Amino acid sequence: MMETLASFSEEDKASAMKQHFCPVSGEMLGVMGRPEKMEVEGQTVWICCDGCKDKLLADTEKYLAKINK
């Protein structure tokens, strides 16, 4: 995870590390390459890959609940 996030700004690195996992796939951020940052309902959400974007947007309530515990 740390190697992948090394090129991020300190703010983005801290945000991604705090979330730690993709709410869609359940994978640790960074293991599938560079995670993607999205804004969903006014909240920053990190996903592991572009393939998770449509699922996140299709059921935002479900996936936001996973990271807002």
C-alpha positions in Angstrom: 0.0 0.0 0.0 2.7 2.5 1.0 4.7 2.1 -2.2 1.6 2.8 -4.3 0.6 5.8 -2.2 4.2 7.3 -2.1 3.5 9.6 -5.0 0.3 11.0 -3.5 0.1 14.4 -1.7 0.3 14.1 2.0 -3.4 14.9 2.3 -4.4 12.2 -0.2 -2.0 9.7 1.3 -3.5 10.3 4.8 -7.1 10.0 3.4 -6.4 6.8 1.5 -4.6 5.2 4.5 -7.5 6.2 6.8 -10.0 4.5 4.5 -7.6 1.6 3.9 -9.8 -0.6 1.7 -12.1 -0.3 -1.3 -15.7 -0.3 -0.2 -16.7 -2.1 -3.4 -14.2 -4.9 -3.8 -13.0 -5.1 -0.2 -9.4 -5.1 -1.4 -6.7 -3.1 0.5 -6.1 0.2 -1.4 -2.9 0.0 -3.5 -2.7 -3.7 -4.1 -4.4 -3.5 -7.5 -2.4 -0.4 -8.6 -3.0 3.2 -8.0 -6.4 3.8 -6.2 -8.8 6.4 -7.6 -10.2 9.3 -5.6 -13.9 10.1 -6.1 -16.3 12.6 -4.5 -19.6 10.9 -3.6 -22.3 12.8 -1.9 -19.8 15.4 -0.7 -17.5 12.7 0.7 -14.1 11.6 -0.5 -14.1 7.9 -1.4 -11.2 5.8 -2.6 -11.7 2.9 -4.9 -9.2 0.3 -5.9 -9.7 0.6 -9.7 -11.9 2.1 -12.4 -13.9 -1.1 -12.5 -15.5 -0.3 -9.1 -16.7 3.2 -10.1 -20.0 2.1 -11.7 -20.9 -0.2 -8.8 -20.1 2.6 -6.3 -22.3 5.1 -8.1 -25.1 2.6 -8.6 -25.5 2.0 -4.9 -23.8 4.8 -3.0 -25.7 4.3 0.2 -24.5 0.7 0.5 -20.9 1.4 -0.1 -20.7 4.6 1.9 -22.1 2.7 4.9 -19.0 0.4 4.7 -16.6 3.3 5.2 -18.7 5.4 7.6 -18.9 2.8 10.4 
